[in-house]
Amino acid sequence: MIGRLNHVAIAVPDLDAAVALYRDALGADVGAPRDEPEHGVRVVFISLPNTKIELLHPLGDDSPIAGFLSRNPAGGIHHICYEVADIRAAHDRLSAQGARVLGSGEPKIGAHGKPVLFLHPKDFNGTLIELEEV
């Protein structure tokens, strides 16, 4: 069901410093920051030959990333995103197997403009999973 790894998301307490680190120290291709108000985050995508890194910074105190950073002040890996061909079929299959879909359970439009779902980390070895339809 899952396809390729789309990205690894890293929550960061200082977006500018994280961008500089990836751009200057690692020589990465760093995109422009974008606000995603529906998800409560500012994102920057870093393109790699085989996947992407998504830097996440909170847009306000009620952002889920603000909560993550309060528990992990230095930041850290927040989630991993896998591609799926059909988000509804993935939802139905996972729900039938007892996996919990976060939020309303309905897909939202993610940072790439495509439908996404998040799966509860307690159902996936402590890892928050994002599925993105491609």
N, C-alpha and C positions, 0 to 999 in steps of 0.2 A: 504494500500500500504506500509506504513512504518512498519518496524519491531522494534526490540529492540533498545534501546539507545546503540550505540557502544562506544562513548566517548564524554567527554566534553573537549574542547581545551582551554587552558589558556596561553595567551601570557605573557612572563616574561622578565623583563629587565636583570636579572642575573640568568642564567640557573643553575649554580653551587649552588647558594643560595637556589633556589627553590627546587632543588633535595635534598639538605640537610634538608630543612624544611619538606618535605614529608617523607623522609627516617628516620630522627632522631626524629623529634617532633611527627609525626603522625604514625611512624612505618610501613610505606607502603612498598610494594614490587616495587622497582624502577628499571626500565630497563636501559640499556646502551644508551648513546646519539648516535643518527644517523643523519647524514646530508642527507637532501632531496633537492639537488640543483635545481631540476625542479620546486619545490615549494618555493625555497628561504628560507628554514628554517632548523634549527637543532631541532630534536624532542627527547623527552624522554617520554616513556609510563610508567604509573603507573597502576599496575593491582589491581583492587578491586574485591571483590567477585561477584559483579553484573554488572560491567562495567569497563571502563578505564578512566584515566585522561591523556590528552596529553599536556605536557609542550612544548611550542613553543618559539623559540628564533631566531631572524633574522640571515640569512647568508648574510650579506652585507647590504648596505644602500638602495638598490632597492627592498629589500624584502617587501612584503605586511605587514609583522609583524613589520618591522621598522616603517612603516607609522602608524600602529595601536599604537605602543609604543610612537610615537611622540605626539599623541593625548591623550594617556593614560599612562603617564610615570611610574606609579606604576604597570602597567600590568592589566590584567583582563580577563574575559571570552571572547574569540574570536569567537568561534562557537560551535555548537553542531552537532553531527554526528548520523544519524539514518541509520540502515541497510535496504536495499531493496533486493528483490530476483532478480530483472532484472533492471539494470541501464538504459537500452534503453527504456524499457516500462515506467519506471518512468519519464524519460526525455520527452517522447512523451506525456504522460498524463499531466504533469505539463505545458509543452509548450502550449498544446491545451487549458489549463485553464488560460493562460496569465502569468504564472510565468516566471520570467527571470532567465535563467541559465547563470552564470558568465563565463568569458573567451570566448573561441571559441564556447562554447556550447557542445563540444565533451568531453566525459569522459577522464580523465587522470588517470594514475596509482598513487595511494596514498601511504602513508607510510606503509600500511599493504600489499602492492603489489597487491591491488585489484582496479578495476575501481571506480572512485569517480566523483561527480559533486558538485558544490557549487551553491546555490540558493540565489538570491539577498535578503538582509535583509529587504528592503522596502516592499517586498512581503510577509514577514513572521514575522510581529509584531516587526520589528527592530532586528531580530535575523538572523545572518548568519547561514545557514543550509548546512551541508555537507551530501550527500547521498553516501553510500558505498555499492557496490554489494557484497553479501555474498553467 
